[in-house]
Amino acid sequence: MKTDWLIVGAGFTGTVLAERIASQLNQKVLIIDRRDHIAGNAYDYYDDHGVLLHKYGAHIFHANSERIWEYVSQFTSWRPYFHEVQALVDGKLVPVPFNLNTLDALFPRTVAEQLERRLIERYGLGVKVPILRMLEDEDLELKELAKYIYRNIFEGYTKKQWGLKPEELDASVTGRVPVFISRDNRYFQDTYQGIPRLGYTEMFRRMLSHPKIHILLKTEFREIAERVSFDRMIFTGAIDEYFDFAYGQLPYRSLRFEMRHELINRFQSVAVVNYPNEHEFTRIIEYKHFSDQDLPGTTVGYEYPQPHKHGENTPYYPIPREENRAQYSLYLKKAEGLKGKVFFAGRLADYKYYDMDQAVGRALKIFNEIRELQSLHLESPAIETILER
């Protein structure tokens, strides 16, 4: 088989690049995935009870970029959806990220009002403050509040999710769920937010429906590379695996999902409820909130974080720590030797957490680089060069 491009991985990054290369450059693409489905971690499907499930955890598309939103909107219409998350704290379900409504729910009225005034005076209204920054505040009352939030919301959840304390991770992690000095309970404040009306999998099918795109599932890269002739490759899998773990395995966190069907209309008041300190699971997801299906029962998913073990479970989250970045930089340097021949992109290839809109943006940026290279009429490298280690 001869193709212009081999793309490894049918998630957001690989799919966007496949669609762009086929539709804009009119070149043949073979996209493969070791899983038995397209759409990567965004894959959704109907269970035996008719509930549309997100197999790999809650996925809400949100973006501030009009360009990214308009690109994805070519392949789906949207169900407007604004994500709200609650957490069980001191026996109460309260909004997270921690905000002024959370403050009211957990503290006596006079105390909450006083703390609200001090927060607004100190940081301003509508500001998101990383918890580790608030812990260093010189105001003793705010510092005590920060200790309470850290102890009851951040610390336990982070330990379960990452197997590490918040201060052992990069600020990019703790900054993702800050203290929000606002009464806006939405988890995201992005301009564009929604759920694909017919689901993510259908959206991906449309993206990959171009006649110049061929899909092979349940296919390993090593197997196909020996049987297919191609000019260039896009690799969205784990970069350490591509290079046969030459510098050791990069650390990731994985997840285990346990689905349960309940014979009630609604299990919880919001799609996601976090359990920072109780149970082994971190959260319960009720999927009908995403699709708003009119069904007699409901399906919920319990999410259990766990260490990643190569060949046993799926790597979901690169662990952002300085020593891990140093290890990744060795692989990045090795990848630079294949520049223009193999393009590495995506959460696993870049060893970087991406939201879905960020993955789309990264793919569109790489496509622009590819188009620019081809406009210079660069010669295609020999396949033997691509496969060198």
KAPEKA-V850365 format. One record per pair of residues at least 24 apart in sequence whose ideal C-beta (glycine too) atoms are under 7 Angstrom apart, sorted by the first residue. I is the first residue (numbers start at 0). GAP is how many residues later the second one is. D is the distance in whole Angstrom. If there is no record, write none. Layout:
BEGIN
i | gap | d
I | GAP | D
I | GAP | D
END
This chain:
BEGIN
i | gap | d
0 | 226 | 7
0 | 227 | 5
0 | 228 | 7
1 | 227 | 5
2 | 25 | 5
2 | 26 | 7
2 | 27 | 4
2 | 225 | 6
2 | 227 | 5
3 | 24 | 5
3 | 25 | 7
3 | 226 | 7
3 | 227 | 5
4 | 24 | 5
4 | 225 | 6
4 | 226 | 7
4 | 227 | 6
4 | 229 | 7
5 | 24 | 5
5 | 222 | 6
5 | 224 | 4
5 | 227 | 5
6 | 24 | 4
6 | 227 | 5
7 | 24 | 6
7 | 213 | 5
7 | 225 | 7
7 | 226 | 7
7 | 227 | 5
7 | 228 | 6
7 | 229 | 5
8 | 24 | 6
8 | 31 | 7
8 | 227 | 3
8 | 228 | 6
8 | 337 | 6
9 | 28 | 4
9 | 29 | 7
9 | 30 | 6
9 | 205 | 7
10 | 28 | 7
10 | 29 | 2
10 | 30 | 6
10 | 31 | 7
10 | 225 | 6
10 | 335 | 7
11 | 28 | 6
11 | 30 | 7
11 | 344 | 6
11 | 347 | 4
11 | 348 | 6
11 | 351 | 7
12 | 223 | 5
12 | 332 | 5
12 | 333 | 4
12 | 346 | 5
12 | 349 | 6
12 | 350 | 5
13 | 220 | 6
13 | 222 | 5
14 | 189 | 6
14 | 192 | 5
14 | 193 | 6
15 | 344 | 6
15 | 347 | 4
15 | 348 | 7
16 | 217 | 5
16 | 346 | 5
16 | 349 | 6
16 | 350 | 6
17 | 190 | 6
17 | 195 | 5
18 | 188 | 5
18 | 189 | 7
18 | 191 | 6
19 | 347 | 4
21 | 188 | 4
21 | 190 | 4
21 | 191 | 5
22 | 187 | 6
24 | 346 | 7
24 | 349 | 7
25 | 186 | 7
26 | 185 | 7
27 | 184 | 5
28 | 183 | 6
28 | 184 | 5
29 | 184 | 5
29 | 186 | 7
29 | 198 | 6
29 | 200 | 7
30 | 177 | 7
30 | 182 | 6
30 | 184 | 6
31 | 184 | 5
31 | 187 | 4
31 | 189 | 7
31 | 192 | 6
32 | 184 | 5
32 | 186 | 7
33 | 184 | 7
33 | 185 | 7
33 | 186 | 6
34 | 182 | 7
35 | 181 | 5
35 | 182 | 5
36 | 180 | 7
37 | 163 | 7
37 | 166 | 5
37 | 167 | 7
37 | 170 | 6
37 | 177 | 7
38 | 161 | 5
38 | 162 | 5
38 | 165 | 4
41 | 158 | 4
41 | 314 | 7
42 | 157 | 7
42 | 158 | 6
43 | 155 | 5
43 | 156 | 5
43 | 157 | 5
44 | 156 | 7
46 | 212 | 7
46 | 252 | 6
48 | 212 | 5
48 | 246 | 7
48 | 248 | 6
48 | 250 | 6
49 | 245 | 6
50 | 236 | 6
50 | 237 | 6
50 | 242 | 6
50 | 244 | 6
50 | 247 | 7
50 | 248 | 4
51 | 147 | 6
51 | 235 | 6
51 | 239 | 4
51 | 241 | 7
52 | 206 | 7
52 | 234 | 5
52 | 246 | 6
53 | 233 | 6
53 | 236 | 7
56 | 198 | 7
56 | 228 | 7
56 | 246 | 6
57 | 213 | 6
57 | 214 | 6
57 | 227 | 5
58 | 141 | 6
58 | 297 | 7
59 | 133 | 7
59 | 135 | 7
60 | 133 | 6
60 | 134 | 7
60 | 295 | 5
60 | 296 | 7
61 | 126 | 4
61 | 128 | 4
61 | 130 | 7
61 | 131 | 4
61 | 295 | 6
62 | 127 | 6
62 | 129 | 5
62 | 294 | 4
63 | 126 | 5
63 | 127 | 5
64 | 292 | 7
64 | 296 | 6
67 | 289 | 5
67 | 292 | 5
67 | 293 | 5
68 | 123 | 4
70 | 289 | 7
70 | 293 | 7
71 | 288 | 6
74 | 128 | 5
74 | 131 | 4
74 | 132 | 5
75 | 120 | 4
75 | 121 | 6
75 | 122 | 7
75 | 127 | 4
76 | 120 | 5
77 | 116 | 4
77 | 117 | 7
77 | 118 | 7
77 | 119 | 6
78 | 115 | 6
78 | 116 | 5
78 | 118 | 5
78 | 213 | 7
79 | 114 | 6
80 | 112 | 6
80 | 113 | 6
80 | 114 | 5
80 | 209 | 7
81 | 104 | 5
81 | 111 | 6
82 | 103 | 7
82 | 104 | 4
82 | 105 | 6
82 | 188 | 7
83 | 101 | 5
83 | 102 | 6
83 | 103 | 6
83 | 186 | 5
84 | 102 | 5
84 | 185 | 6
84 | 187 | 5
84 | 189 | 6
85 | 184 | 5
85 | 187 | 5
86 | 66 | 6
86 | 187 | 4
86 | 189 | 6
87 | 185 | 7
87 | 187 | 5
87 | 190 | 6
88 | 63 | 5
88 | 64 | 6
88 | 187 | 7
89 | 62 | 7
92 | 180 | 7
94 | 90 | 5
95 | 57 | 6
95 | 81 | 7
95 | 178 | 6
96 | 80 | 5
96 | 81 | 6
96 | 82 | 7
96 | 83 | 5
97 | 51 | 5
97 | 55 | 6
97 | 81 | 5
97 | 82 | 7
98 | 81 | 4
98 | 83 | 5
98 | 84 | 6
98 | 85 | 7
98 | 86 | 7
99 | 81 | 7
99 | 82 | 6
99 | 83 | 5
100 | 82 | 5
100 | 84 | 6
114 | 26 | 7
114 | 30 | 6
117 | 24 | 6
118 | 62 | 5
119 | 61 | 6
122 | 58 | 6
123 | 57 | 7
124 | 56 | 6
124 | 57 | 7
125 | 55 | 7
125 | 56 | 5
126 | 54 | 5
127 | 50 | 4
127 | 52 | 5
128 | 49 | 6
128 | 50 | 5
128 | 52 | 7
129 | 41 | 6
129 | 44 | 6
129 | 45 | 5
129 | 48 | 5
130 | 43 | 6
130 | 47 | 7
130 | 48 | 6
131 | 34 | 7
131 | 35 | 7
131 | 39 | 7
131 | 42 | 5
133 | 45 | 6
148 | 30 | 6
151 | 124 | 7
151 | 125 | 7
152 | 123 | 5
155 | 120 | 4
155 | 121 | 4
156 | 117 | 6
156 | 119 | 4
156 | 125 | 6
159 | 122 | 5
159 | 145 | 6
160 | 121 | 6
160 | 144 | 5
161 | 91 | 6
161 | 157 | 7
162 | 144 | 7
168 | 151 | 6
168 | 152 | 6
169 | 150 | 4
169 | 151 | 7
171 | 148 | 6
172 | 147 | 6
194 | 95 | 5
224 | 162 | 6
228 | 154 | 6
229 | 153 | 6
230 | 149 | 4
231 | 109 | 6
231 | 148 | 7
232 | 109 | 5
232 | 153 | 6
233 | 109 | 5
233 | 111 | 7
234 | 107 | 6
234 | 109 | 5
234 | 114 | 6
235 | 109 | 6
235 | 110 | 4
235 | 112 | 7
235 | 113 | 5
236 | 111 | 6
236 | 112 | 6
237 | 77 | 6
237 | 110 | 4
238 | 92 | 5
238 | 96 | 7
238 | 105 | 6
238 | 109 | 7
238 | 110 | 5
238 | 112 | 6
239 | 91 | 6
242 | 88 | 6
242 | 91 | 6
242 | 146 | 7
243 | 145 | 7
245 | 88 | 7
246 | 80 | 6
246 | 83 | 4
246 | 84 | 6
247 | 79 | 7
248 | 61 | 6
249 | 68 | 7
249 | 74 | 6
249 | 77 | 6
249 | 78 | 6
249 | 101 | 6
250 | 68 | 5
250 | 73 | 6
251 | 56 | 4
251 | 63 | 4
251 | 64 | 7
251 | 65 | 6
251 | 66 | 6
251 | 67 | 7
252 | 52 | 6
252 | 54 | 7
252 | 55 | 6
252 | 63 | 6
252 | 64 | 4
252 | 66 | 6
253 | 52 | 5
253 | 53 | 7
253 | 54 | 4
253 | 59 | 4
253 | 60 | 6
253 | 61 | 6
253 | 62 | 6
254 | 48 | 6
254 | 49 | 7
254 | 50 | 6
254 | 51 | 7
254 | 61 | 5
255 | 48 | 4
255 | 50 | 6
256 | 44 | 5
256 | 46 | 6
257 | 43 | 7
257 | 44 | 4
257 | 46 | 7
258 | 40 | 6
258 | 42 | 5
259 | 40 | 6
260 | 36 | 6
260 | 38 | 5
261 | 35 | 6
261 | 36 | 5
261 | 38 | 6
262 | 34 | 5
263 | 33 | 7
263 | 34 | 6
264 | 33 | 7
265 | 32 | 6
266 | 31 | 5
266 | 33 | 5
279 | 24 | 6
314 | 33 | 6
316 | 36 | 6
317 | 29 | 7
317 | 33 | 5
317 | 34 | 6
317 | 35 | 6
337 | 48 | 7
339 | 33 | 6
339 | 38 | 7
340 | 40 | 5
340 | 44 | 6
340 | 45 | 5
341 | 44 | 6
END
